[in-house]
């Protein structure tokens, strides 16, 4: 039987802890579970130790962010002979047959797989997920190839990790999954939604930020800068120069504050140029 390690990065996990972990423990296909805790301020750690002794717990003294913490789990899986990792968000849970449908998918050994994401009501599709699959909706085939799906539920063969690598440490929180998807494309590895596999992401009540989300803009342009499907000059244009262009557009509308924010993002990206060059070089390596 192939070995699966489900990895959860936690920060103040308490509201979802039982529902998330119980769903994995009740999986019809067995999985080991690891939680990497990012210095939670609530009772996450004592509850895990008291109620879930079978869970492998790694405690970070500081908040490492999503990517670096997940890397700890994936490195553990590589060292301990797991065949697959299943990245699961802390504010989420799965159907009991979710992993069974993922691991029996014929493409499991060579593609990144995702279940269908419902929201926390378990009745409606997660809004973000529906946006990613909109050109394929309603889903009809056993598997659906997509350009991207967020890493709330990613099922990945460790053989893929050995070839592509882990999350790029240049990303702290957000953007690491888009960057990883860009690298999969570079290495000709598909992203597939397995339509029989179901999972639930409890974020339907979050409010979108009003106006321009400048944090999101920084992350987006950083992923463009690191995108190895572009030449270096094109990546620079889609990151730094694109922000300067947006600054000019905001200025022409009389929005000086927004223009300044875009100029500031362009500066932040420029400062990261050497780090981006290193990241791009590492991500182009093909490991066999």
Order of alpha helices (4+ residues) and beta strands (2+ residues): beta-alpha-beta-alpha-beta-alpha-beta-beta-alpha-beta-alpha-beta-beta-alpha-alpha-beta-alpha-alpha-alpha-alpha-alpha
